[in-house]
């Protein structure tokens, strides 16, 4: 089984030039560039794609639409019924103040003959019976209906909200799964080129923002559109003239919302991009806080943070301010519309063309009509923010993936550990070759040590063997089978790695060791720990193997963390073992003990040992000396020393005296 890689790319610390070639320009100042407002790459396309995620929840969405229609229908009927109650009150009042025994027409004619024409016109639209007062029974019945209808609207709204929340959370759930699956398919080069905090921001902040934006807008948008349609129908039913006056506000509102939304969208793009950049800087400074302090870069780190924080503040303020203006502007348009409706409606009542109840209902409808327009406009900032985040997540989902697995993967009949590099070529940058024409054969059970200056291609060889990167030319075989024809899982299940950069996760020490073999028993964990000399310090801890450590390994030293990763490799029992500066963090005495243990671990297994400390690889079967991606020397320790070449120079420069002292 393959032990998990480090949080940083394998070899990042020991091969800085290779890592730099993968990442491109880096350094503390790389975040200093000002974050200007950026345009959305495809706002319409991203919006359609975001809405397209809801297709799988069509039954729930139909339920949301149906319940929304019922809720809006009840709310639309309410003002009309209240208008009927008002008409009953006005009719009762008019009837109580007119002489009984006369007809309505006689009362109106009497008022006209007495010079009260306006009152006569007004009473012409009132359905009253002279001498008959308030019909409280009828009024109570109407009000009871109104109460029941509004209660029903509330119930429908509650269930609509529940269905909407269920649909959206399912969508976000699947989106997280899709992103998680995508991350496992991305090549190592993607993570080399992306700041870790930026990737984390897309996976967490942006997906959360998508869910919140959809949660806060979807139900409201549906209800707002249904309300506009329902209210508009009622308005035309009551008075086509007043309805046309109310419609004047629609194009004005659309123009206002479109103009302001167009200005706000680039700011939302900049806001979420700057959020990712700031997260990347914070994560980097937190992870390396010890180095920041050691080299006295606190002021510079604080200055970078201040600059990024100011950029985030500026873009967030502009985005929220511009989008926040939309609702007040829409309210102004709605208030102007309200005044026009009230004035014209009053004139129509005075002329007897409309009843007071109808005008009252119409004024309520005009409010209901302008309110959803304002709500839709006010949600523009949420929609734009959500689309900006969606665009960033879609960029991750659309990133170039590692080469697909073969349809019919091959595998050796039995893995012995025979590895061959056949005329292998590779380059991180197409314009800068790193490895050209590398050929090498490693027999089963042999230990191959790889040495050379930083950036020579040592770790790259291992990355190619593990298929973290694909070769540019040639091929690599495992027991005669091209590794490119094998599934990555089959290949890596036969390789164990112990890296210079230790990787631990939050959990017990036993869990961390057992990560190399998920079905291991406690006895097997303890046995592996003894073989790696972990048992001796674990016994001194209060909880022993059940001691909980975090992903930074708080509570154990750097050397002890490395011992734990070595125990993990012992437990995995792989056919091929890769050791990349695996003893760099332990003391000399422990290193000697580990070398003996590793000698037992390597017995019968093919081993690749990357080392700068040449004393650790003197017993290797073959030592490869690499420079500029090529093998310039190979042989045993004694043969290379006798050759007086590159290895001899490295050995004399580094460890001749140190080895003599240890021996």
C-alpha positions, 0 to 999 in steps of 0.5 A, a space after each residue: 500500500 502506498 503511504 500518503 504523500 506530504 502536504 507539499 509536493 514530494 521533494 519540494 524541500 529537497 529539490 527547490 529548483 524542480 519545484 520552482 520550475 513547476 510553480 513558476 515565479 514565487 516568493 513573498 512578493 508574489 501577492 503584492 499585485 493590486 487586485 483590480 475589478 475583473 470582468 466575469 469570463 462568462 457570466 451568462 454561461 456560468 449562470 446557466 451552468 449553476 442553474 443547470 445543477 438544479 435539473 436533477 432536483 426537478 421533482 422538488 423544484 416542481 413542488 416548490 413551484 406548485 406550493 409557491 403558486 398556491 401561496 402567491 395565489 392566496 396572497 393575491 386573492 387577499 387584497 381583493 377580499 379586503 376590498 370587498 370588506 371595505 365596500 361592505 363597510 362603505 355600503 353599510 355607512 351609506 345605507 345608514 345615512 340615507 332615507 329608508 324606503 327609497 331606491 338607490 337610484 332615487 337617492 342619487 337623483 335627489 343628491 344630483 338635484 340638490 347640487 351634490 353631484 360629486 357625492 352622487 357620482 361617488 355613491 353610484 359606485 357603492 352597492 348600498 340599500 337606503 336605510 340598511 346599516 352595516 351587515 356585520 355578518 357578511 363583513 365577518 365572513 369576508 374577514 374570516 376568509 381573509 384570515 384563512 387565506 393568509 394562514 394557508 399562504 403561510 403554511 404553503 410558504 413553510 413547506 415551499 421553503 423546506 422543499 427549496 432548502 432540501 433541493 439546494 442542499 442536495 445540489 451543494 452536497 453533490 457539488 462538494 462530492 464532484 469537487 472532491 472527486 475532481 481533486 483526486 483526478 487533478 495532476 500534481 502539477 495543478 497543486 504545484 501551481 496553485 497556492 494551497 489557500 486558494 484551492 481551499 478557498 474554492 472548495 470551502 468558501 466559494 461552495 458555501 457562498 453558492 449554497 447561501 446565494 441559491 438558498 436566499 434567492 431561489 424561493 424568493 425569485 420564484 415567488 416574486 415572478 409568480 406574484 408579478 404575474 398574479 398581481 398584474 392579472 388582478 390589476 388588469 381585472 380591476 382597472 386596465 387604465 391603472 394597470 397600464 400606469 403601474 406597468 410604467 415602472 417595469 422598464 424603468 426598474 429593469 434599466 436601473 437594475 441592469 445598469 447597476 448590476 453590470 457595475 457590481 459584477 466585476 467587483 464581486 469577481 475581484 472580491 472572491 478572487 482576493 478572498 482566495 489570495 488572502 486565504 493563501 497568504 494567511 495559510 502560508 504564513 501560518 504554516 511557516 510562522 516559525 520561519 517567518 519569525 526566524 528570518 525576521 519577516 513579520 513586518 513584511 508578512 504583515 505588510 502583505 496581509 495589510 495590502 491584501 486585506 485592503 484590496 479585499 475591503 475595497 472590492 467588497 465595499 464597492 460590490 456591496 455598495 453598488 449592489 446595495 443602491 439597487 433596492 433604494 432606487 427600486 423603492 423610489 421608482 415604486 413610490 413614484 408609481 404608488 403616488 400615480 396610482 393613488 392620484 388616478 385611483 382617487 379621481 376614478 373613485 370620485 367620478 364613480 368609475 371605481 369603488 373605494 374597495 377596488 381602489 384600496 385593493 389596487 393600491 395594495 396590488 401596486 405595492 405587491 407589484 413593486 415589492 417583488 421587483 425591488 426584491 429581485 433587484 435587491 437579490 442581484 448582489 447575492 446572485 452576482 456573488 454566487 455566480 462569481 463563486 460558481 465561476 471559480 468552482 467551475 474553473 477548478 472543475 474544468 481544470 485539465 485532469 491527469 491522463 485517464 486510466 486505461 480501459 483494460 488495465 494491465 498488471 504483472 502476474 506477480 510483482 517482483 519489483 523489477 523496474 526499468 526506465 527505457 529512454 525516458 524524457 520529461 520536462 515540466 516546462 516544454 521549453 526547458 528539458 529536465 530529463 532526456 534519454 534516461 535508461 536504467 534497469 533495477 533488479 528485484 531486491 536491489 537498492 538504488 541510491 540516487 544522489 546529485 545536486 539540488 534540481 538534478 532530477 532525483 525526485 522527478 524520477 520517483 514522481 515519474 515512477 509513481 505516475 504523479 507526472 507522465 513521461 514526455 517520452 520513453 516508458 517505465 516498466 514494472 516487471 515488464 509491464 508499462 506503468 502507463 498501462 496499469 491503473 494508478 491504484 494497482 501501481 501505487 499499491 505496490 509502492 511505499 514512500 517515506 519522504 523528507 516532508 513528514 505527513 501526519 493527520 489529526 488522530 492517534 499515533 496508532 491511527 497514523 501508523 495504521 494509515 499504511 494498512 487500513 486493516 492492521 491490528 494493534 499488534 501489527 501496529 506495535 510491531 511496526 513501531 518497534 521495528 522503526 524505533 517508535 515504540 521507545 518514545 511512544 511508551 513515555 507518552 501518557 496515553 501511549 499509542 492512543 496519544 492524539 496529535 494534530 496534523 502539524 504533529 504538535 507534541 512530538 519532535 520532527 525526528 519522532 514524526 519522521 519515525 512515525 512515517 517510517 513505521 507506516 511504511 514498515 506496516 505497509 510491506 510494499 514491493 517497492 520502497 521509496 525513501 526520499 531523505 527519510 532520515 534527515 530529521 533524526 540524530 546520528 544514533 537513531 539514524 544508525 538504528 533506522 538504517 539497520 531497520 531499513 536494511 531489514 525492510 529493504 530485504 527482498 524489495 526494490 528500493 529507491 533511496 534519494 539522499 544528500 547524506 551519502 553516509 546513509 547509502 554506502 551499502 546500496 547495490 547501485 548508486 546513481 549520480 545525476 546532474 541536469 536530468 542525466 545519470 553521469 555515474 553509476 556503480 557501488 560506493 567503492 567503485 565510484 570512490 575509486 573512479 575519482 569522479 562526481 561522486 568522489 567529489 560529493 563524498 569528500 566535500 560532505 562526509 569523509 570526516 563525518 563517516 570516519 567519526 561515526 565508524 
